[in-house]
Amino acid sequence: MSESELLSRHRAVLPNWLALYYDEPIEIAHAEGRHVTDSDGVTYLDFFAGILTNAIGYGVAEISDAVRSQIDTGVLHTSTLYLIRKQVELAEQIAELSGIPDAKVFFTNSGTEANETALMLATQYRRSNQVLALRNSYHGRAFATVGITGNRGWSASALSPVKVSYVHGGYRFRGPFAGMSDADYIAACVDDLRDVLATTTSGDVAAMIAEPIQGVGGFSVPPDGLFGAFKEVLDEYGILLISDEVQTGWGRTGEHFWGIQAHGVTPDLMTFAKGLGNGLAIGGVVARGEIMDCLTANSISTFGGNPVSTAGAKATLDYLLAHDLQGNAAKLGDKLLGGLRDVAGRYPVLGDVRGKGLMIGLELVGRGGDPAPGAAGRVLEETKSRGLLVGKGGLHGNVIRLAPPMTLTEEEADEALSILDASVAVADREVS
């Protein structure tokens, strides 16, 4: 069956709002290392990794062997009503890596579910349904997480179980604070936070939830120290800080294991998912023990932290640490950022190159500096035609997102830079 036939069947039975990349969507039928092959036999270098999820790449023996070993026991599922050895071992490891004192871990099936859980814990602990979130943020597609998503393109409903107030800070390229120095930007955002607390809340806010780098928002990077400055204000009110590490966790930013560490602060709760499972469905929350234990009703998770997903996740985390993939992300991220800034110097359509480690955003603009979503769409198609898969996002749909597996090699980075150079050149000609 051809990909076009599969597309027709997809459109007949799946929702219209389920996004597909490319004018001619592809089916990924095989993968190895950092490369994927579609059902027509075309192979691509993967620079989006299943939305940052295939963090180690494809066909990694240590991970596959761990999953097979668990499957061979015949125990694919038990639920959390029974002890799960790999779940306990993985929780111990994450609790230690988190840096959160007296940490406890709860496993879920996705980042959305992890953020929903964090909101439930924070609002119950604080006995308040008020939440602070950042403009341009994205935290998932469930009821509460849509309610705190500060990006209209991904906020399908105005209904919400929480009362949310939005603050500045995530998206620096545009807006009233654009062009400020780091210190002035942080000061302006702190002033805005205080004003929001004084004018749109009753003061007893449950939590602030924030992505250290905004993912769907276009890999937007605030100045280091912003969330540390926010935390000083939050502490005055007793407000909890939730760091959404679904995309920034596990060393992807290169300089730190968790994105929030760039801000010199330890959050009260962190959520995680994506890269931990290297393709397996797993997410979770790690929080101070008193917060995690604040629920007074019974609760379980049928599938969260199941034997197969935790066996694979434990192998993924062990592999990541043993091979210093955080260091590799730092080294090759610097290489890519430097090369892409050279590209931006040649082509005005590339208005901003930003990111950390292997988490890089390219903002495409028109000649007047306005968002150019059409140019981003052109780069998406041009890179595909040249054998490179990338992502797209941003508030205006004009940002190319680069997040390859953290096992990326120098040769593959050079290949991607060459393809991106040629693809941006096409977009620049079209804009001009």
C-alpha positions in Angstrom: 0.0 0.0 0.0 1.4 3.4 -1.0 1.8 6.3 1.4 -0.9 8.2 -0.6 -3.4 5.4 0.0 -2.5 5.3 3.7 -3.0 9.1 3.8 -6.5 8.7 2.4 -7.4 6.0 5.0 -5.9 8.2 7.8 -8.0 11.2 6.8 -11.1 9.0 6.7 -10.9 7.7 10.3 -8.7 10.1 12.2 -9.5 13.7 13.3 -9.0 16.6 11.0 -7.1 18.5 13.8 -4.5 15.7 14.0 -1.5 17.5 12.3 0.7 15.9 9.7 4.0 17.3 8.4 4.7 17.8 4.7 2.6 18.3 1.6 3.1 14.6 1.0 3.1 13.0 4.5 5.5 10.1 5.1 5.3 6.8 7.0 8.5 5.9 8.8 8.9 2.2 8.3 12.5 1.5 9.5 15.1 3.2 11.5 18.7 2.8 12.7 21.1 5.1 14.5 20.0 8.7 13.6 18.4 7.7 10.3 14.8 6.8 9.4 13.5 5.2 6.2 10.0 5.8 4.8 7.8 3.1 3.3 8.9 4.2 -0.2 12.5 3.4 0.7 13.8 7.0 1.1 16.2 7.5 4.0 16.5 10.7 6.0 18.7 12.1 8.8 16.3 12.6 11.7 16.7 16.0 13.4 13.4 16.0 15.3 13.5 12.5 16.9 9.8 11.9 17.2 9.4 15.3 18.9 12.6 15.0 21.0 11.5 11.5 22.2 14.0 9.2 20.5 16.7 10.8 22.5 19.3 8.0 22.0 18.4 7.2 18.4 17.1 4.0 16.9 18.1 0.4 17.1 20.1 0.7 20.4 20.9 -2.8 21.5 21.0 -2.1 25.2 17.5 -0.7 25.2 16.0 -3.3 22.9 17.6 -6.1 25.0 16.1 -4.6 28.2 12.7 -4.5 26.7 13.0 -8.0 25.2 14.2 -9.4 28.6 11.0 -8.0 30.3 8.8 -9.3 27.5 10.3 -12.7 27.8 9.1 -12.9 31.4 5.6 -12.8 30.1 4.8 -9.8 32.4 3.9 -6.9 30.2 1.6 -5.4 32.8 0.6 -5.6 36.5 -0.6 -2.1 37.5 0.7 -0.1 40.4 -1.3 -2.4 42.8 1.8 -4.6 42.7 5.5 -4.0 43.2 7.4 -3.3 40.0 11.2 -3.7 40.5 12.3 -1.6 37.5 9.8 1.1 38.5 11.4 1.3 42.0 14.9 1.3 40.6 14.1 4.0 38.1 12.3 6.2 40.7 15.4 6.0 43.0 17.6 7.1 40.2 15.4 10.0 39.1 14.9 11.2 42.7 18.6 11.4 43.2 19.3 13.1 39.9 16.5 15.7 40.5 18.3 17.4 43.4 14.9 17.9 45.0 15.1 17.2 48.8 13.2 14.1 50.0 12.0 13.5 46.5 9.3 11.0 45.5 8.4 10.0 41.9 5.1 9.2 40.3 5.1 7.7 36.8 2.6 8.5 34.0 2.2 7.7 30.4 3.0 11.1 28.8 4.1 14.6 29.5 0.5 15.8 29.3 -0.5 13.4 32.1 2.6 14.4 34.1 1.6 18.0 34.0 -2.0 17.2 34.9 -0.7 15.3 37.9 1.6 18.2 38.9 -1.3 20.7 38.7 -3.4 18.4 40.9 -0.7 18.0 43.5 0.1 21.7 43.6 -3.5 22.9 43.8 -4.3 20.3 46.5 -1.2 21.1 48.5 -1.9 24.8 48.4 -5.7 24.6 48.5 -6.0 27.0 45.6 -7.0 26.7 42.0 -4.9 29.7 40.8 -1.9 29.0 38.6 0.7 31.2 36.9 1.9 30.2 33.5 4.1 31.9 30.8 2.9 33.5 27.6 3.8 31.4 24.6 3.9 28.2 26.7 2.7 24.7 25.9 2.0 22.0 28.5 -0.2 19.4 26.9 -3.5 18.7 25.3 -5.7 17.6 28.3 -8.2 19.7 30.1 -6.1 21.5 32.7 -2.9 21.6 30.5 -4.8 23.2 27.6 -6.1 25.7 30.2 -2.6 26.8 31.1 -1.2 26.8 27.6 -0.2 30.3 26.6 -0.2 29.8 22.8 -3.5 30.3 21.0 -2.6 27.9 18.2 -2.6 25.0 20.7 -5.3 26.1 23.1 -8.5 24.5 21.8 -10.8 25.5 24.6 -11.3 28.5 27.0 -12.7 26.1 29.6 -10.4 25.2 32.4 -10.5 23.6 35.9 -7.9 26.2 37.1 -7.7 30.0 37.0 -4.6 30.9 35.1 -2.7 34.2 34.9 0.0 34.7 32.3 3.3 36.4 32.8 6.1 37.5 30.5 9.4 35.8 30.3 9.6 32.9 27.8 9.6 34.5 24.3 12.3 37.1 24.1 12.6 37.7 20.3 9.4 39.7 20.1 7.1 41.6 22.6 7.5 44.6 24.8 10.8 43.5 26.3 12.6 42.6 23.1 16.0 44.1 22.7 16.7 44.5 26.4 19.9 43.3 28.1 19.7 40.2 30.2 19.5 42.1 33.5 16.9 44.6 32.2 14.8 41.8 30.7 14.8 39.8 34.0 14.0 43.0 36.0 11.1 43.8 33.6 9.7 40.3 33.9 9.9 40.3 37.7 8.1 43.6 37.8 5.4 42.1 35.5 5.1 39.0 37.8 4.6 41.2 40.8 2.0 43.3 38.9 0.1 40.1 37.8 0.1 38.8 41.4 -1.3 42.1 42.6 -3.9 42.6 39.9 -5.2 39.3 38.6 -4.9 36.9 41.6 -6.1 36.9 45.2 -2.5 36.2 46.3 -2.8 32.6 47.4 -1.7 31.1 44.1 -0.9 27.4 44.0 2.0 27.3 41.6 3.9 28.7 38.6 4.5 26.2 35.8 7.2 27.0 33.3 9.3 25.3 30.6 13.0 26.3 31.0 13.0 26.5 27.2 9.7 26.8 25.5 9.3 23.8 23.2 6.2 24.1 21.0 6.7 27.9 21.4 9.8 27.7 19.1 12.6 26.7 21.4 12.5 30.2 23.0 15.2 30.7 25.6 14.9 33.2 28.5 18.1 34.6 30.1 19.8 32.4 32.6 18.7 33.4 36.1 15.1 34.5 35.2 13.5 31.6 37.1 15.8 32.2 40.0 14.5 35.7 40.2 11.0 34.5 39.8 11.5 32.0 42.6 12.4 34.8 45.1 9.0 36.4 44.4 7.2 33.1 44.5 8.7 32.2 47.9 7.4 35.5 49.4 3.9 34.1 48.7 4.5 30.4 49.3 3.9 29.7 45.6 5.3 26.4 44.3 7.5 26.3 41.2 6.9 23.5 38.7 9.5 23.0 36.1 8.2 21.4 32.9 11.2 19.3 31.8 9.3 17.2 29.2 11.6 18.6 26.5 14.5 20.1 28.4 15.4 17.1 30.6 18.0 14.4 30.5 20.9 16.6 29.4 19.5 17.8 26.1 20.5 21.4 26.8 24.1 20.3 27.2 25.2 22.6 30.0 22.9 21.0 32.6 21.0 17.8 33.1 17.8 19.7 33.8 16.9 22.9 32.0 16.0 24.7 35.2 19.5 24.3 36.6 20.6 27.2 34.3 18.6 29.5 36.7 20.3 28.5 39.9 17.2 27.2 41.5 15.7 23.9 42.6 12.0 23.6 41.8 9.4 22.1 44.1 8.2 19.8 41.4 9.5 18.7 38.0 7.7 16.9 35.2 9.4 14.7 32.6 8.6 12.4 29.7 9.7 12.1 26.0 13.4 11.3 26.0 13.3 9.1 29.0 11.6 6.2 27.2 13.5 6.6 23.9 10.1 5.9 22.2 8.3 4.0 24.9 5.4 5.8 26.5 6.5 7.1 29.9 6.3 10.3 31.9 6.2 11.4 35.5 6.5 13.9 38.3 9.3 14.2 40.8 8.5 16.4 43.8 9.2 17.1 47.4 7.8 14.2 49.5 5.4 16.3 51.4 3.9 17.6 48.2 3.7 14.2 46.6 2.0 12.7 49.7 -0.6 15.5 50.0 -3.4 13.6 48.4 -5.9 12.2 50.8 -7.9 10.0 48.4 -6.8 6.7 47.0 -5.1 6.7 43.6 -3.3 4.3 41.3 -2.0 4.3 37.7 -3.1 1.4 35.5 -0.4 1.8 32.9 2.0 4.4 34.3 5.4 3.0 35.2 4.5 -0.4 33.8 7.2 -3.2 33.7 8.0 -2.8 30.0 8.3 1.0 29.9 10.3 1.3 33.1 12.7 -1.5 31.9 13.3 0.4 28.7 13.5 3.8 30.4 16.0 2.5 33.0 18.2 1.2 30.1 17.9 4.5 28.3 18.9 6.5 31.3 21.8 4.2 32.1 23.0 4.5 28.5 22.7 8.3 28.4 24.8 8.6 31.6 27.4 6.0 30.7 28.1 7.6 27.3 28.0 11.2 28.5 25.4 12.2 26.0 25.0 15.5 27.8 28.6 16.3 26.9 27.9 15.3 23.3 24.8 17.6 23.2 26.9 20.5 24.5 29.7 20.0 22.0 27.6 19.4 18.9 25.1 22.0 19.9 27.8 24.6 19.9 28.9 23.4 16.5 25.4 23.6 15.1 24.7 27.0 16.7 27.9 28.5 15.3 27.2 27.1 11.8 23.6 28.3 11.8 24.6 31.8 12.9 26.9 31.9 9.9 23.9 30.9 7.7 21.9 33.7 9.4 24.6 36.2 8.5 24.1 35.3 4.8 20.3 35.1 4.6 18.1 37.8 6.2 15.2 35.5 6.2 16.8 33.7 9.2 16.0 36.3 11.8 17.0 34.5 15.0 19.1 31.4 15.9 18.7 30.4 19.5 18.9 27.4 21.8 21.1 25.3 24.0 22.7 22.0 23.3 20.7 19.9 20.8 17.6 22.1 21.2 17.8 24.8 18.5 15.2 27.1 17.0 15.4 29.0 13.8 13.0 31.9 13.5 12.1 32.9 9.9 11.1 36.5 9.2 10.1 38.7 6.3 12.2 41.6 5.1 10.4 43.9 7.6 11.1 41.5 10.5 7.5 40.2 10.6 6.9 36.4 11.2 7.2 34.4 8.0 5.4 31.1 8.5 5.5 30.5 4.7 9.3 30.6 4.8 9.4 28.1 7.6 7.1 25.8 5.6 9.4 26.1 2.7 12.4 25.2 4.8 10.5 22.2 6.2 9.8 20.9 2.6 13.3 21.8 1.3 15.1 19.9 4.1 12.9 16.9 3.5 13.7 16.9 -0.2 17.4 16.9 0.7 17.1 14.1 3.2 16.7 15.9 6.5 13.7 15.8 8.8 13.2 18.8 11.1 10.3 20.2 13.2 8.3 23.4 13.1 6.6 25.5 15.8 6.5 28.9 17.4 3.7 31.2 18.3 3.4 32.3 14.6 4.3 28.9 13.1 7.5 30.4 11.7 10.2 28.6 13.7 12.1 25.5 12.5 12.9 23.2 15.5 16.1 21.1 15.5 16.4 18.3 18.1 18.3 15.3 16.8 19.1 12.2 18.9 21.8 13.0 21.5 24.0 10.3 19.9 24.5 12.6 16.9 27.9 12.5 15.3 30.1 15.4 13.9 29.7 14.1 10.4 25.9 14.1 10.7 26.0 17.6 12.2 28.0 18.8 9.1 25.5 17.1 6.8 22.6 18.8 8.5 24.3 22.2 8.3 24.9 21.8 4.6 21.2 20.9 4.0 19.9 23.7 6.2 22.1 26.2 4.4 20.7 25.2 1.0 17.2 25.1 2.3 17.3 28.5 4.0 18.8 29.9 0.8 15.7 28.9 -1.1 13.4 30.4 1.5 15.4 33.6 1.4 15.0 33.9 -2.4 11.3 33.4 -2.1 10.9 36.1 0.6 13.0 38.6 -1.4 
